[in-house]
Amino acid sequence: MTPRFKHFLLALLLALGMVRAEADVTRIAVIFAEADDTSPSGFAGLLGGIEATPGVEVIRLSLKDLAEPRVSQLLLAAAQRGTPVRLAAAGGASIGPIAVLYPDIGEPYRSVFSKIIEGIEENAQAKVTSYAVGKNFNAEAISGELKRQDIRVVIALGRNGLKAASTLDKEIGVIAGGVVSVPEADARGGAILSLAPDPALLFSRLKVLSPKTQRVFVVFEPRQNAWLIKLAREAARHEGIELIAQEAADLKSALGIYQNIFANADARRDALWLPQDSATVDESLVLPLVLQESWSKSLPVFSSNVSHVKRGALFALYPNNMELGRNLAATALGLAVGNPAVRGLLPLRDVLTAFNTRTASHLGLALSPAQQQGFDLLFPER
């Protein structure tokens, strides 16, 4: 049984649960490709339980004789009328190919994008064609190739992918990912799945590991992270945390704010969050200062950058690249069948957790072996 067929059956079961039963019979149209019915008993057996449901009639429709290349448009029209075909059609193979524009870049970043693309291909239910985009890309050549491939949906990864996608015709739907943030004007054009972990997930994890924490400090540059701090304020309120968010325009002002934080922080109730921010979280100056001061004062520091945990931060959330790819594919599929995508920057919720056991011990946080097994990366490495 193909993965596409499994998705198709799941969609059908959802349709069965959501279609309102009429007084006499509820009819569900099942649209399938002949390639999915590889076993003489497989398709019939899986649908048999549905057909045996009282008051339900399953109508099987094959795509083999349909020559129309825009079958998805016909199904979308039916969906907009609220017919039973809506969810059953969502797993079909007629949405057309999907293009992925990703940066032509070296390691270690190439492997990151390769993993995201692997997740996209696994969940796309359609042909996926990937194009590496360099800094000096030819916009006309890319646009022409996408037209020849009859591409209607593009997943843009990284800044180069985003730049290339911005030159495409407006009728091509674009879903973006693989960036931390973009200028606010660019974010309004469509859905952008950021690599910045959702503050709600960060604060929730913090409260589990350090229940005594009542106040969190963060230093940020507003052009990069004003959108994220807005989400963080709401997430902090939900967790009963007071968020002290302080703006810094450059590294010099950020260093002054950090020094003031450590001069006044109370380790019994405070913690420090390091977001992904090139202006306020410098790897050579800020990070050594923060980790040294936090260690001497036993102040928990958590991060949105996994490399900080190896150097002494308590924990970090970082991207689950395969799941991010699957999520991008699901969003692209929705766009392909006419579902409007949420616009703007969206925080990362497909995350893994890194944890530093040495730092936890220093802070007096005792975790059982079973609890430690819940983390995806442990430092120091064993």
KEMAR-468911 format. One line per 2 residues: number of its first residue (from 0); their letters; for each residue z, y, x of N, C-alpha, C. Coordinates in pm, whole numbers, plus 50000, padded with zeros to 5 digits. Each point is the difference from the previous one (the first is absolute). Example, Ala and Ser with C-alpha at 12.3 -4.5 7.8 and 13.67 -1.06 7.14 Angstrom:
0) AS) 50780 49431 51319 50000 50119 49911 50000 50120 50090; 49928 50105 49965 50006 50119 50082 50073 50109 49923
This chain:
0) MT) 50000 49881 50086 50000 50119 49914 50000 50125 50089; 49906 50090 49978 49990 50117 50086 50109 50100 49967
2) PR) 50040 50087 50101 50099 50105 49971 49956 50091 49887; 49867 50027 49994 49951 50087 49893 50025 49939 49863
4) FK) 49981 49868 49993 50021 49932 49873 50147 50003 49960; 50090 49986 50100 50143 50007 49971 50037 50136 49943
6) HF) 49944 50106 50062 50026 50135 49946 49946 50013 49859; 49884 49937 49980 49937 50005 49868 50089 49936 49894
8) LL) 50058 49883 50033 50086 49931 49905 50128 50077 49974; 50054 50062 50106 50120 50082 49982 49971 50115 49905
10) AL) 49884 50062 50018 49963 50109 49911 49986 49951 49856; 49945 49880 49986 49984 49944 49866 50136 49976 49934
12) LL) 50094 49947 50077 50134 49977 49944 50066 50130 49961; 49978 50105 50079 50053 50132 49962 49937 50047 49870
14) AL) 49870 49974 49989 49932 50040 49878 50059 49929 49879; 50028 49872 50018 50057 49922 49891 50135 50057 49959
16) GM) 50078 50045 50098 50132 50053 49968 49995 50138 49940; 49892 50075 50025 49997 50140 49959 49917 50024 49874
18) VR) 49906 49909 49970 49918 50021 49882 50084 49975 49875; 50001 50092 49910 50079 49987 49878 49937 49897 49907
20) AE) 50081 49905 49958 49950 49895 49912 49969 50055 49862; 49886 49959 49949 49965 50039 49864 50065 49902 49902
22) AD) 49986 50027 49872 50063 49916 49899 49943 49859 50002; 49868 49989 50038 49941 49867 49999 49977 49946 50140
24) VT) 49903 50056 50074 49963 49947 50131 49983 50115 50099; 50052 49981 50122 49974 50093 50109 49892 49940 50089
26) RI) 49889 50071 50018 49888 49950 50080 50000 50069 50137; 49992 49919 50104 49996 50051 50137 49870 49955 50064
28) AV) 49922 50097 50047 49876 49968 50068 50028 49978 50148; 49959 49884 50053 50018 49965 50140 49864 50007 50068
30) IF) 49984 50096 50092 49873 50017 50069 50016 49942 50141; 49917 49904 50037 50018 49933 50129 49865 49975 50066
32) AE) 50007 49982 50133 49881 49965 50077 49994 49849 50017; 49879 49945 50002 49985 49855 50013 50061 49949 50131
34) AD) 49997 50084 50104 50054 49958 50131 50149 49972 49993; 50069 50061 49905 50144 49979 49988 50034 49866 49936
36) DT) 49907 49944 49926 50026 49875 49928 49945 49883 50081; 50058 49979 50120 49947 49898 50091 50040 49858 49962
38) SP) 50110 49989 49926 50046 49867 49960 49973 49981 49852; 49947 49882 49962 49970 49976 49859 50121 50016 49910
40) SG) 50120 49968 50054 50120 50008 49917 50087 50121 50032; 49969 50068 50112 50088 50108 50044 50007 50116 49902
42) FA) 49883 50054 49965 49998 50116 49912 50053 49964 49861; 49950 49889 49947 50042 49960 49866 50149 49968 49995
44) GL) 50049 49936 50108 50141 49964 50002 50091 50122 50003; 49963 50100 50078 50084 50119 50012 49997 50085 49873
46) LG) 49885 49997 49933 49991 50076 49875 50049 49921 49880; 50017 49870 50019 50036 49916 49887 50131 50041 49935
48) GI) 50098 50035 50084 50130 50041 49944 49989 50126 49919; 49913 50091 50043 49982 50125 49925 49931 49970 49867
50) EA) 49898 49915 50006 49926 49968 49877 50088 49926 49900; 50103 49930 50052 50089 49926 49911 50107 50088 49937
52) TP) 50008 50126 50044 50099 50091 49944 49966 50031 49855; 50095 49982 49908 49971 50028 49859 49955 50144 49978
54) GV) 49897 50016 49920 49952 50133 49965 49913 50065 50105; 49959 49924 50105 49918 50057 50106 49869 49923 50011
56) EV) 49891 50073 50006 49869 49940 50022 49942 50059 50128; 49961 49913 50095 49942 50043 50126 49848 49989 49992
58) IR) 49932 50110 50027 49854 50002 50000 49953 50009 50144; 49927 49896 50048 49954 49996 50138 49861 50061 50012
60) LS) 49986 50094 50092 49872 50067 50023 49964 49987 50147; 49884 49942 50032 49956 49984 50138 49915 50119 50042
62) LK) 50012 50036 50129 49920 50110 50054 49866 49953 50056; 49973 49868 49998 49885 49948 50074 49867 50056 49950
64) DL) 49992 50035 49871 49873 50047 49946 49992 50152 49990; 50104 50068 50051 50001 50146 49991 49938 50059 50126
66) AE) 49885 50061 49986 49931 50057 50116 50040 50146 50025; 50070 50059 49908 50038 50142 50013 50095 50018 50118
68) PR) 49965 50082 50102 50087 50016 50117 50122 50084 49975; 50008 50065 49886 50114 50086 49971 50087 49938 49890
70) VS) 50027 49871 50013 50080 49931 49900 50137 50067 49986; 50055 50046 50115 50133 50061 49996 50003 50122 49909
72) QL) 49889 50075 49994 49997 50117 49913 50005 49958 49853; 49933 49891 49968 50003 49951 49863 50141 49955 49962
74) LL) 50065 49931 50093 50136 49954 49973 50096 50118 49988; 49979 50102 50082 50086 50118 49992 49988 50067 49865
76) AA) 49877 50009 49947 49981 50060 49868 50078 49923 49895; 50000 49867 50012 50077 49919 49906 50149 50024 50017
78) AQ) 50042 50014 50125 50143 50022 50028 50048 50130 49939; 49917 50103 50008 50039 50131 49947 50015 49998 49848
80) RG) 49939 49901 49937 50015 49988 49855 50121 49915 49964; 50071 49950 50108 50121 49924 49976 49974 49858 49954
82) TP) 49884 49942 50031 49970 49864 49956 50070 49900 50090; 50009 49872 49956 50068 49898 50080 49935 49971 50134
84) VR) 49878 50052 50023 49930 49972 50122 50062 50074 50120; 50085 50099 49974 50044 50091 50105 50061 49931 50122
86) LA) 50106 49924 49981 50066 49939 50114 49927 49875 50048; 49939 49927 49910 49927 49881 50041 49886 50035 50093
88) AA) 49942 50117 49983 49887 50041 50083 50043 50053 50134; 50127 50032 50015 50045 50064 50122 49986 49911 50122
90) GG) 49996 49870 49982 49987 49911 50116 49857 49961 50028; 49904 50059 49937 49861 49962 50017 49946 50037 50135
92) AS) 49879 49955 50030 49941 50023 50132 49889 50102 49995; 49996 50087 49900 49887 50088 49980 50030 50146 50028
94) IG) 50105 50027 50075 50034 50140 50026 49916 50059 50111; 49926 49917 50071 49919 50049 50110 50076 49998 50131
96) PI) 49931 50019 50111 50064 49995 50131 50091 50120 50025; 50097 49982 50090 50093 50105 50041 49980 50026 50148
98) AV) 49994 50126 50039 49986 50035 50140 50135 50047 50055; 50027 49963 50125 50120 50047 50070 49955 50080 50121
100) LY) 50041 50126 50006 49972 50086 50115 50127 50008 50083; 49996 49954 50124 50120 49998 50082 49971 50059 50138
102) PD) 50101 50048 50070 49976 50067 50129 49952 49903 50108; 49901 50043 50077 49955 49925 50116 50094 50036 50114
104) IG) 50106 49921 50016 50111 50036 50087 50049 49878 50075; 50063 50022 50115 50047 49890 50082 50136 49947 49957
106) EP) 50047 49901 50072 50132 49941 49973 50111 50097 50040; 50118 49990 49938 50042 49898 49902 49959 50033 49857
108) YR) 49938 50117 49980 49972 50044 49864 49888 49918 49935; 49907 49951 50081 49891 49920 49943 50055 49878 49926
110) SV) 50102 49936 50058 50058 49881 49936 50067 50035 49868; 50059 50119 49993 50063 50045 49876 49896 50011 49889
112) FS) 49890 50068 50031 49897 50017 49897 49933 49866 49967; 49988 49912 50099 49942 49868 49973 50085 49923 49901
114) KI) 50131 50012 50012 50091 49930 49908 49991 50059 49860; 49989 50132 49991 49984 50063 49868 49871 49953 49935
116) IE) 49893 49995 50078 49871 49957 49947 50007 49853 49956; 50074 49919 50075 50018 49860 49961 50065 49991 49862
118) GI) 50101 50083 49976 50064 50002 49869 49906 50047 49891; 49917 50098 50033 49901 50049 49903 49904 49887 49962
120) EE) 49947 49932 50101 49903 49893 49974 50061 49886 49919; 50128 49974 50023 50066 49890 49929 50015 50030 49851
122) NA) 50018 50127 49966 50031 50036 49861 49887 50073 49929; 49886 50016 50066 49897 50087 49943 49922 49937 49885
124) QA) 49987 49868 49997 49922 49934 49896 49855 50050 49997; 49953 50052 50112 49865 50054 50010 49960 49999 50147
126) KV) 49872 50019 50025 49953 50010 50138 50058 50126 50065; 50054 49985 50120 50057 50112 50074 49920 50020 50128
128) TS) 49946 50119 50020 49925 50034 50120 50075 50109 50075; 50030 49975 50127 50079 50095 50079 49912 50074 50099
130) YA) 50027 50130 50017 49925 50085 50091 50097 50072 50093; 49985 49980 50132 50081 50072 50097 49946 50142 50014
132) VG) 50088 50099 49992 49959 50140 50002 50060 50069 50122; 49916 50051 50087 50046 50074 50117 50023 50147 49967
134) KN) 50046 50074 50100 50026 50143 49977 49873 50077 49968; 49890 49965 50065 49873 50070 49978 49908 49913 49913
136) FN) 50046 49973 49878 49922 49914 49912 49883 50075 49937; 49901 49923 49959 49881 50055 49934 50020 49986 49849
138) AE) 50034 50110 49933 50031 49996 49858 49880 49955 49918; 49881 50045 50035 49880 49963 49924 49971 49851 50013
140) AI) 50022 49948 50120 49974 49856 50021 50097 49915 49919; 50127 50040 49998 50098 49925 49923 49969 50007 49851
142) SG) 49971 50120 49952 49969 50018 49858 49876 49918 49960; 49898 50002 50087 49879 49925 49970 50024 49850 49995
144) EL) 50084 49950 50093 50030 49858 50003 50078 49958 49875; 50094 50082 49957 50078 49968 49881 49910 49998 49876
146) KR) 49904 50090 49995 49906 50000 49887 49915 49874 50001; 49955 49959 50117 49918 49877 50008 50080 49878 49958
148) QD) 50130 50002 50028 50086 49888 49962 50049 50011 49855; 49962 50109 49933 50044 50027 49863 50153 50003 49990
150) IR) 50063 50068 50096 50145 50014 50003 50044 50107 49902; 50099 49968 49917 50054 50097 49905 50148 50030 50027
152) VV) 50064 49919 50082 50141 50020 50034 50018 49985 50150; 50073 50094 50061 50024 49999 50144 50150 50005 50026
154) IA) 50046 49917 50093 50137 50010 50050 49992 50063 50139; 50059 50118 50014 49995 50074 50126 50132 49984 50074
156) LG) 49994 49953 50126 50119 49978 50080 50004 50096 50119; 50118 50055 50026 50016 50088 50115 49930 50134 49980
158) RN) 50020 50088 50097 49944 50135 49986 49848 50000 50009; 49943 49916 50087 49854 49995 50008 49940 49946 49871
160) GL) 50063 49897 49943 49951 49948 49873 50007 50103 49890; 50110 50077 50000 50018 50105 49899 49895 50109 50014
162) KA) 49972 50039 50124 49900 50105 50024 49862 49953 49955; 49968 49875 50032 49870 49948 49958 49990 49992 49849
164) AS) 50107 49957 49934 49999 49988 49854 49985 50135 49932; 50051 50105 50064 49992 50134 49940 49856 50052 49993
166) TL) 49908 49938 50074 49861 50044 49999 49915 49924 49899; 50058 49903 49932 49923 49915 49909 49975 50069 49867
168) DK) 49902 49948 49925 49971 50051 49867 50123 49986 49911; 50017 50094 49909 50120 50004 49916 50010 49882 49905
170) EI) 49888 49935 49968 50007 49887 49907 50058 49875 50065; 50015 50000 50131 50061 49886 50069 50151 50016 49996
172) GV) 50069 49902 49945 50146 50006 49995 50060 49970 50136; 50105 50072 50036 50062 49985 50131 50150 49975 49986
174) IA) 50047 49894 50065 50142 49973 50017 50029 50006 50149; 50105 50069 50041 50026 50019 50142 50134 49942 50040
176) GG) 50010 49964 50128 50125 49948 50054 49997 50006 50152; 50108 49955 50062 50002 49995 50145 50026 50133 50067
178) VV) 50055 50098 49927 50039 50128 50057 50142 50030 49954; 50072 50080 50079 50136 50038 49961 49996 50111 49898
180) SV) 49922 50105 50028 49989 50112 49907 49866 50069 50022; 49962 50081 49904 49877 50080 50008 50032 50138 49943
182) PE) 49917 50101 50030 50021 50131 49938 50003 49990 49849; 50081 50085 49938 50019 49992 49855 49870 50011 49923
184) AD) 49909 50084 50048 49871 50018 49930 49921 49870 49998; 50006 49924 50110 49926 49872 50007 50064 49894 49912
186) AR) 50132 50008 49983 50072 49898 49924 49970 50006 49852; 49954 50116 49951 49975 50014 49856 49876 49924 49955
188) GG) 49911 49964 50094 49872 49942 49962 50007 49857 49952; 50102 49925 50036 50007 49861 49960 50130 49936 50043
190) AI) 50009 49869 49988 50122 49929 50037 50000 49971 50149; 50109 50034 50069 50015 49975 50143 50130 49925 50020
192) LS) 49991 49874 50042 50118 49918 50024 50048 50026 50143; 50107 50076 50011 50051 50042 50130 50066 49885 50075
194) LA) 50012 50016 50133 50075 49907 50083 50147 50040 50011; 50039 50108 49933 50139 50045 50001 50080 49919 49899
196) PD) 50101 49925 50044 50079 49919 49906 50064 50084 49891; 50006 49945 49881 50060 50068 49885 50147 50028 50029
198) PA) 50044 50127 49991 50141 50031 50023 50094 49921 49910; 49954 49965 49880 50085 49922 49910 50035 49865 50062
200) LL) 49904 49938 50070 50026 49873 50066 50090 50019 50122; 49979 50108 50073 50084 50028 50117 50146 50021 49960
202) FS) 50021 50082 49897 50138 50033 49961 50070 49880 49936; 49922 49920 49927 50057 49879 49941 50047 49904 50108
204) RL) 49918 49982 50104 50038 49913 50111 50121 50057 50074; 50003 50131 50018 50113 50064 50068 50131 49974 49927
206) KV) 49999 50011 49869 50123 49981 49923 50049 49855 50006; 49907 49907 50014 50040 49860 50015 50065 49978 50136
208) LS) 49942 50057 50104 50049 49979 50136 50124 50085 50030; 50002 50120 49946 50111 50093 50028 50046 50065 49869
210) PK) 50075 49927 49919 50041 50051 49868 50081 50130 50006; 50063 50027 50115 50083 50119 50012 49918 50129 50011
212) TQ) 49872 49988 50030 49916 50119 50021 49986 50081 49871; 50032 50128 50010 49992 50090 49886 49902 50115 50023
214) RV) 49966 50024 50128 49915 50115 50031 49899 49960 50108; 49875 50043 49980 49892 49969 50095 49934 50129 50046
216) FV) 49988 50015 50133 49929 50114 50059 49858 49959 50035; 49908 50093 49986 49862 49977 50043 49940 50135 50041
218) VF) 49923 49998 50108 49930 50120 50049 49851 49974 49984; 49928 50095 49939 49859 49976 49971 49917 50127 50014
220) EP) 49871 49981 50024 49904 50109 50003 49930 50001 49865; 50009 50110 49923 49955 49997 49860 49852 49971 49979
222) RQ) 49914 50040 50090 49857 49973 49979 49971 49850 50003; 50079 49926 50076 49981 49855 50007 50076 49926 49891
224) NA) 50122 50043 49971 50089 49915 49922 50070 50065 49882; 49953 50117 49955 50061 50060 49881 49989 49906 49880
226) WL) 49887 49932 49988 49980 49907 49887 50100 49885 50004; 50029 49951 50123 50091 49887 50015 50145 50042 49974
228) IK) 50037 50119 50044 50136 50048 49979 50026 50024 49851; 49897 50039 49928 50015 50016 49854 50038 49866 49937
230) LA) 49933 49893 50042 50034 49867 49951 50139 49958 50047; 50033 50039 50124 50129 49961 50057 50117 50064 49925
232) RE) 49984 50121 49955 50108 50066 49926 50032 49923 49872; 49896 49958 49931 50020 49924 49876 50062 49863 50030
234) AA) 49952 49935 50105 50052 49869 50037 50146 50009 50042; 50035 50105 50071 50138 50018 50045 50094 50018 49881
236) RH) 49958 50078 49903 50083 50019 49880 50024 49867 49930; 49897 49919 49995 50012 49870 49933 50101 49910 50069
238) EG) 50011 50011 50133 50093 49917 50077 50137 50066 50019; 50020 50119 49942 50125 50070 50018 50019 50055 50140
240) IE) 49888 50036 50065 50001 50054 50136 49966 50149 49996; 50070 50076 50081 49966 50141 50019 49900 50010 50114
242) LI) 49881 50052 49973 49896 50011 50103 50001 50141 50058; 50023 50011 50130 49995 50128 50070 49868 50003 50076
244) AQ) 49897 50058 49940 49866 50006 50059 49978 50139 50059; 49971 50005 50130 49985 50128 50069 49860 50010 50062
246) EA) 49934 50113 49976 49865 50021 50048 50000 50048 50145; 49900 49953 50074 49979 50045 50138 49851 50015 50022
248) AD) 49960 50115 50054 49858 50027 50020 49947 49938 50129; 50089 49974 50096 49955 49947 50129 50113 49921 50066
250) LK) 49970 49947 50117 50094 49914 50071 50125 50078 50042; 49983 50122 50047 50114 50078 50047 50102 50023 49889
252) SA) 49952 50040 49883 50092 50023 49888 50061 49869 49951; 49923 49890 50007 50053 49870 49959 50115 49958 50090
254) LG) 49987 50020 50132 50106 49964 50093 50129 50076 49969; 49986 50128 49967 50118 50079 49964 50068 49948 49875
256) IY) 49922 49958 49902 50058 49946 49876 50071 49868 50026; 49940 49913 50080 50065 49872 50032 50133 50021 50071
258) QN) 50003 50093 50093 50125 50028 50072 50108 50047 49904; 49961 50082 49903 50096 50048 49900 50047 49886 49909
260) IF) 49910 49911 49966 50038 49885 49916 50107 49917 50069; 49977 49966 50126 50097 49916 50070 50132 50071 50027
262) AN) 49996 50132 50007 50124 50075 50020 50087 49999 49876; 49938 49978 49882 50075 50011 49874 50002 49872 49917
264) AD) 49925 49899 50039 49991 49878 49919 50131 49922 50004; 50027 49931 49891 50119 49916 49986 49952 49855 49987
266) AR) 50023 49920 50104 49949 49862 50002 50056 49915 49887; 50112 50043 49940 50059 49922 49892 49919 50008 49871
268) RD) 49913 50101 49988 49924 50014 49875 49855 50042 50019; 49959 50034 50124 49866 50054 50024 49907 49901 50069
270) AL) 49870 50027 49986 49896 49924 50069 49883 50094 50025; 49911 49960 50090 49883 50081 50035 49874 49918 49980
272) WL) 49901 50059 49932 49871 49935 49975 49894 50064 50088; 49923 49918 50070 49887 50047 50080 49870 49964 49929
274) PQ) 49933 50097 49939 49872 49971 49934 49887 49996 50103; 49881 49966 49954 49882 50008 50087 49952 50145 49998
276) DS) 50035 50074 50104 49974 50144 50004 49976 50040 50145; 49877 50035 50033 49965 50029 50139 50067 50126 50053
278) AT) 50042 50090 49911 50061 50125 50046 50150 49988 50021; 50067 49909 49931 50146 49996 50005 50056 49870 50058
280) VD) 49918 49898 50018 50048 49872 50053 49918 49967 50124; 50023 50075 50106 49930 49980 50125 50058 49878 50074
282) ES) 49912 49914 50051 50044 49876 50062 50067 50021 50136; 49963 50105 50071 50051 50019 50135 50122 50090 50008
284) LV) 50016 50093 49905 50113 50093 50004 50099 49976 49886; 49951 49999 49876 50088 49989 49884 50064 49861 49991
286) LP) 49920 49896 50012 50053 49865 49978 50111 49963 50100; 49983 50023 50131 50111 49968 50092 50128 50078 49966
288) LV) 49986 50128 49965 50116 50081 49964 50069 49943 49876; 49921 49970 49897 50056 49951 49874 50071 49866 50021
290) LQ) 49937 49909 50073 50059 49868 50017 50125 50005 50088; 50000 50085 50101 50118 50013 50085 50117 50060 49922
292) ES) 49974 50107 49926 50106 50066 49923 50050 49911 49887; 49909 49931 49935 50042 49913 49888 50086 49885 50050
294) WS) 49969 49948 50118 50079 49890 50057 50141 50049 50036; 50009 50117 50062 50131 50051 50042 50086 50038 49881
296) KS) 49938 50041 49890 50076 50041 49881 50004 49891 49892; 49937 49885 50028 49994 49889 49903 49941 50047 49866
298) LP) 49893 50078 50009 49933 50052 49881 49876 49915 49972; 49989 49939 49882 49881 49920 49969 49872 50082 50002
300) VF) 49899 49949 50067 49866 50060 50001 49902 49895 49948; 49923 50036 49900 49896 49910 49950 49868 50072 50004
302) SS) 49890 49925 49998 49870 50060 50033 49888 49947 49913; 49889 50073 50003 49875 49955 49938 49903 49947 50106
304) NV) 50051 49981 50121 49918 49952 50112 50066 49878 50061; 49932 49886 49997 50060 49875 50045 50036 50003 50148
306) SH) 49927 50074 50084 50030 50004 50143 50135 50063 50030; 50052 50082 49909 50130 50063 50021 50114 49899 49994
308) VK) 49981 49892 49926 50105 49898 49989 50016 49928 50132; 49892 49972 50067 50007 49935 50131 50077 50086 50099
310) RG) 49994 50131 49982 50067 50092 50092 50143 50034 49957; 50042 49956 49880 50140 50019 49964 50030 50049 49860
312) AL) 49897 50036 49920 50026 50037 49861 50050 49878 49923; 50079 50021 49896 50059 49888 49925 49894 49916 49931
314) FA) 49911 50063 49925 49894 49926 49932 49882 50092 49973; 49888 49939 49967 49880 50074 49960 49922 49916 49902
316) LY) 49925 50066 49913 49902 49936 49914 49863 50029 50058; 49913 49900 50001 49867 50018 50057 49898 49924 49915
318) PN) 49871 50031 50015 49900 49945 49907 49983 49849 50010; 49991 49937 49884 49950 49863 49989 49850 50014 49979
320) NM) 49925 49990 50108 49859 50038 49995 49916 49912 49908; 50032 49871 49993 49928 49912 49909 50022 50042 49855
322) EL) 50126 50025 49964 50031 50040 49863 49941 50136 49968; 50000 50090 50099 49937 50130 49979 49852 49982 49969
324) GR) 49934 49910 50074 49859 49974 49973 49978 49945 49860; 50087 49906 49958 49988 49945 49865 50019 50110 49895
326) NL) 50094 50089 50025 50026 50109 49906 49880 50094 49993; 49941 50031 50114 49880 50085 50001 49887 49935 49922
328) AA) 49984 49869 50017 49895 49928 49928 50024 50004 49850; 50125 49978 49959 50032 50003 49856 49971 50137 49942
330) TA) 50034 50106 50074 49974 50136 49952 49850 50025 49991; 49925 49951 50100 49855 50017 49999 49936 49924 49884
332) LG) 50050 49880 49970 49948 49923 49887 50023 50074 49869; 50118 50059 49987 50028 50078 49879 49905 50116 49986
334) LA) 49973 50067 50113 49907 50113 49997 49860 49952 49964; 49962 49882 50049 49866 49948 49975 49975 49971 49852
336) VG) 50104 49961 49926 49982 49969 49859 50041 50117 49911; 50018 50117 50062 50020 50121 49921 50142 50045 49982
338) NP) 50099 49931 50060 50138 50046 49987 50023 50118 50093; 50046 50113 49949 50021 50117 50086 50110 49975 50100
340) AV) 49976 50036 50126 50100 49984 50106 50095 50120 50001; 50124 49974 50036 50096 50108 50016 49954 50087 50116
342) RG) 50005 50131 49982 49956 50091 50105 50116 50044 50087; 49968 50030 50126 50100 50052 50092 50053 49894 50095
344) LL) 50091 50043 50088 50062 49911 50097 50103 49910 49933; 49994 49872 50029 50096 49904 49947 50074 49936 50117
346) PL) 50132 49988 49995 50075 49943 50112 49978 49849 50010; 50027 49948 50118 49981 49857 50027 50114 49919 49939
348) RD) 49963 49901 49919 50099 49908 49943 49978 49856 50047; 49890 49975 50069 49973 49869 50057 50059 50001 50142
350) VL) 50130 49970 50009 50071 50020 50126 50068 49874 50051; 50026 50000 50130 50083 49902 50068 50118 50075 50062
352) TA) 50103 49926 50043 50121 50063 50053 50031 49951 50141; 50024 50097 50089 50047 49970 50135 50146 50043 50010
354) FN) 50080 49922 50073 50145 50024 50004 50051 49976 50142; 50092 50087 50046 50058 49988 50133 50143 49947 49988
356) TR) 50020 49877 50039 50132 49937 49986 50103 50062 50096; 49957 50041 50117 50092 50062 50097 50052 50132 49947
358) TA) 49912 50081 49944 50042 50128 49942 50093 49977 49881; 49968 49903 49918 50085 49969 49884 50140 49961 50045
360) SH) 50010 49918 50104 50131 49960 50052 50077 50120 50052; 49930 50089 50069 50064 50122 50053 50054 50087 49887
362) LG) 49928 50003 49887 50041 50081 49884 50106 49930 49915; 50033 49876 50034 50098 49926 49922 49944 49940 49873
364) LA) 49868 49980 49997 49935 49940 49883 49979 49852 50028; 50077 49917 49934 49993 49856 50023 49910 49935 49896
366) LS) 49890 49940 50047 49909 49930 49910 50002 49852 50032; 50000 49919 49898 50000 49855 50018 49862 49954 50048
368) PA) 49993 49880 50058 49869 49945 50038 49903 49994 49882; 50052 49968 49882 49913 49995 49881 49941 50136 49969
370) QQ) 50081 50106 50013 49950 50135 49977 49896 50039 50103; 50022 49960 50124 49906 50033 50106 49866 49931 49981
372) QG) 50002 49886 49933 49874 49930 49974 49911 50076 49903; 50058 50097 49929 49922 50080 49907 49918 50108 50067
374) FD) 50015 50017 50132 49923 50101 50073 49877 49936 50064; 49895 50079 50012 49875 49948 50055 49994 50009 50151
376) LL) 50071 50097 50058 50009 50013 50144 50145 50028 50038; 50048 49931 50103 50135 50023 50049 49994 50044 50147
378) FP) 50078 50104 50031 50013 50045 50138 50149 50003 50034; 50039 49977 50126 49914 49957 50110 49936 49864 49971
380) ER) 49882 49980 50053 49926 49878 49975 50071 49881 50061; 49998 49889 49926 50073 49881 50046 49905 49896 50057
